[in-house]
């Protein structure tokens, strides 16, 4: 997969991935700021701003005008907020990429931020937060984040809290944008049936006048954990939800592909170890799986399970046994199993990259965080080179009992039983 990286005079970076066989294209604007950059009193502002952008800009001055323009193009649009980035995209017919630039530049660079729109959307976000509170499978991730990243903005809900969202006003948006929405903190990615030269010229036309003077850094996360930690949130429910995990590694971690393979071996796919042991053999859970999250300075290796209320202790024991058993070779990894995990990882990546949104995600985050740009083909080769010894090295580094974190949502008032399990 070929790509072209161009840096405009103002410092804004543009990545174009031409895919000539496609009739569509996705334009994504990435901003290197997310919830971990927020002060406690404005927690949730990045996410709130994401909601406000498509409410209108200088040219398309209302949500109705924006949506009518996008509908006229037969396009789709959306946005997302994470701990370290915010993005906005329009996916359209490739021949309309210029119009996509016109709309997206207007709403991202010149959002109108009407007070009445802010107050109306505030109610929407408060309902979004309430919905998550009522959805344990969604909420458990926040509970785990609060635990493993205790004391850091990384552990705060991306959407903020009802208290903070209720006190965010237009002046907060303006100040935040002036600090973070800078050319040197923005990356544009375009993937699909587009011409590289014409696309770069569009980026220059619509984003070339943006100032480019600075990039803000988030406060570095430093873990102080020296013993296993537990957080139990009481909720009357028919199922218990848990995440069991350890601090992982940052985006640039040298053995990141071995770390991804370790997660695949344990909990990705219906033949993974945890799916087999927890669900198939014992019927303890409907859903179980492992994942890796990476940030600029840290990360997390986590395993989620939704389990039978009465058998949660057994589920926790089985998960820990599989993790520690892989680490100490009680349950050795065969060459066949290692190769299966590699093919699973590559196959899922290949399938995802059939979507131009995913292509933008693949290249956009690498450029945004100043990582070496790898093509999918290069990633596949690096995955193939991962050795069993590297996977075991990562497992030994990660699965340290003193650094275990267990978050639970369920109808449990006595934490003692869980403390015994992890200590």
Secondary structure in CASP SS format (residue, H / E / C, confidence):
PFRMAT SS
TARGET T0000
AUTHOR 0000-0000-0000
METHOD secondary structure of the structure
MODEL  1
X C 1.00
X C 1.00
X C 1.00
X E 1.00
X E 1.00
X E 1.00
X E 1.00
X C 1.00
X C 1.00
X C 1.00
X C 1.00
X C 1.00
X E 1.00
X E 1.00
X E 1.00
X E 1.00
X E 1.00
X E 1.00
X C 1.00
X C 1.00
X C 1.00
X C 1.00
X C 1.00
X E 1.00
X E 1.00
X E 1.00
X E 1.00
X E 1.00
X E 1.00
X E 1.00
X E 1.00
X C 1.00
X C 1.00
X C 1.00
X H 1.00
X H 1.00
X H 1.00
X C 1.00
X C 1.00
X H 1.00
X H 1.00
X H 1.00
X C 1.00
X C 1.00
X H 1.00
X H 1.00
X H 1.00
X H 1.00
X H 1.00
X H 1.00
X H 1.00
X H 1.00
X H 1.00
X C 1.00
X C 1.00
X C 1.00
X C 1.00
X C 1.00
X C 1.00
X C 1.00
X C 1.00
X C 1.00
X H 1.00
X H 1.00
X H 1.00
X H 1.00
X H 1.00
X H 1.00
X H 1.00
X H 1.00
X H 1.00
X H 1.00
X C 1.00
X C 1.00
X C 1.00
X E 1.00
X E 1.00
X E 1.00
X E 1.00
X E 1.00
X E 1.00
X C 1.00
X C 1.00
X C 1.00
X C 1.00
X E 1.00
X E 1.00
X E 1.00
X E 1.00
X E 1.00
X E 1.00
X E 1.00
X E 1.00
X H 1.00
X H 1.00
X H 1.00
X H 1.00
X H 1.00
X H 1.00
X H 1.00
X H 1.00
X H 1.00
X H 1.00
X H 1.00
X H 1.00
X H 1.00
X H 1.00
X H 1.00
X H 1.00
X C 1.00
X C 1.00
X C 1.00
X C 1.00
X C 1.00
X H 1.00
X H 1.00
X H 1.00
X H 1.00
X H 1.00
X H 1.00
X H 1.00
X H 1.00
X H 1.00
X H 1.00
X H 1.00
X H 1.00
X H 1.00
X H 1.00
X H 1.00
X H 1.00
X H 1.00
X H 1.00
X H 1.00
X C 1.00
X C 1.00
X H 1.00
X H 1.00
X H 1.00
X H 1.00
X H 1.00
X H 1.00
X H 1.00
X H 1.00
X H 1.00
X H 1.00
X H 1.00
X H 1.00
X H 1.00
X C 1.00
X C 1.00
X C 1.00
X C 1.00
X H 1.00
X H 1.00
X H 1.00
X C 1.00
X C 1.00
X C 1.00
X C 1.00
X C 1.00
X C 1.00
X H 1.00
X H 1.00
X H 1.00
X H 1.00
X C 1.00
X C 1.00
X C 1.00
X C 1.00
X H 1.00
X H 1.00
X H 1.00
X H 1.00
X H 1.00
X H 1.00
X H 1.00
X H 1.00
X H 1.00
X H 1.00
X H 1.00
X C 1.00
X C 1.00
X H 1.00
X H 1.00
X H 1.00
X E 1.00
X E 1.00
X E 1.00
X E 1.00
X E 1.00
X E 1.00
X E 1.00
X C 1.00
X C 1.00
X C 1.00
X H 1.00
X H 1.00
X H 1.00
X H 1.00
X H 1.00
X H 1.00
X H 1.00
X H 1.00
X H 1.00
X H 1.00
X H 1.00
X H 1.00
X C 1.00
X C 1.00
X C 1.00
X C 1.00
X C 1.00
X C 1.00
X C 1.00
X C 1.00
X C 1.00
X C 1.00
X C 1.00
X C 1.00
X C 1.00
X C 1.00
X C 1.00
X C 1.00
X C 1.00
X C 1.00
X C 1.00
X C 1.00
X C 1.00
X E 1.00
X E 1.00
X E 1.00
X E 1.00
X E 1.00
X E 1.00
X C 1.00
X C 1.00
X C 1.00
X C 1.00
X C 1.00
X E 1.00
X E 1.00
X E 1.00
X E 1.00
X E 1.00
X E 1.00
X E 1.00
X E 1.00
X C 1.00
X C 1.00
X C 1.00
X C 1.00
X C 1.00
X C 1.00
X C 1.00
X C 1.00
X H 1.00
X H 1.00
X H 1.00
X H 1.00
X H 1.00
X H 1.00
X H 1.00
X H 1.00
X H 1.00
X H 1.00
X H 1.00
X H 1.00
X C 1.00
X C 1.00
X C 1.00
X C 1.00
X C 1.00
X H 1.00
X H 1.00
X H 1.00
X H 1.00
X H 1.00
X H 1.00
X H 1.00
X H 1.00
X C 1.00
X C 1.00
X C 1.00
X C 1.00
X E 1.00
X E 1.00
X E 1.00
X E 1.00
X E 1.00
X E 1.00
X E 1.00
X E 1.00
X E 1.00
X E 1.00
X C 1.00
X C 1.00
X C 1.00
X C 1.00
X E 1.00
X E 1.00
X E 1.00
X E 1.00
X E 1.00
X E 1.00
X E 1.00
X E 1.00
X E 1.00
X C 1.00
X H 1.00
X H 1.00
X H 1.00
X H 1.00
X H 1.00
X H 1.00
X H 1.00
X H 1.00
X H 1.00
X H 1.00
X H 1.00
X H 1.00
X H 1.00
X H 1.00
X H 1.00
X H 1.00
X H 1.00
X H 1.00
X H 1.00
X C 1.00
X C 1.00
X C 1.00
X C 1.00
X C 1.00
X C 1.00
X C 1.00
X H 1.00
X H 1.00
X H 1.00
X H 1.00
X H 1.00
X H 1.00
X H 1.00
X H 1.00
X H 1.00
X H 1.00
X H 1.00
X H 1.00
X H 1.00
X H 1.00
X H 1.00
X H 1.00
X H 1.00
X H 1.00
X C 1.00
X C 1.00
X C 1.00
X H 1.00
X H 1.00
X H 1.00
X H 1.00
X H 1.00
X H 1.00
X H 1.00
X H 1.00
X H 1.00
X H 1.00
X H 1.00
X H 1.00
X H 1.00
X C 1.00
X C 1.00
X C 1.00
X C 1.00
X C 1.00
X C 1.00
X C 1.00
X H 1.00
X H 1.00
X H 1.00
X H 1.00
X H 1.00
X H 1.00
X H 1.00
X H 1.00
X H 1.00
X H 1.00
X C 1.00
X C 1.00
X H 1.00
X H 1.00
X H 1.00
X H 1.00
X H 1.00
X H 1.00
X H 1.00
X H 1.00
X H 1.00
X H 1.00
X H 1.00
X C 1.00
X C 1.00
X H 1.00
X H 1.00
X H 1.00
X C 1.00
X E 1.00
X E 1.00
X E 1.00
X E 1.00
X E 1.00
X E 1.00
X C 1.00
X C 1.00
X C 1.00
X C 1.00
X C 1.00
X H 1.00
X H 1.00
X H 1.00
X H 1.00
X H 1.00
X H 1.00
X H 1.00
X C 1.00
END
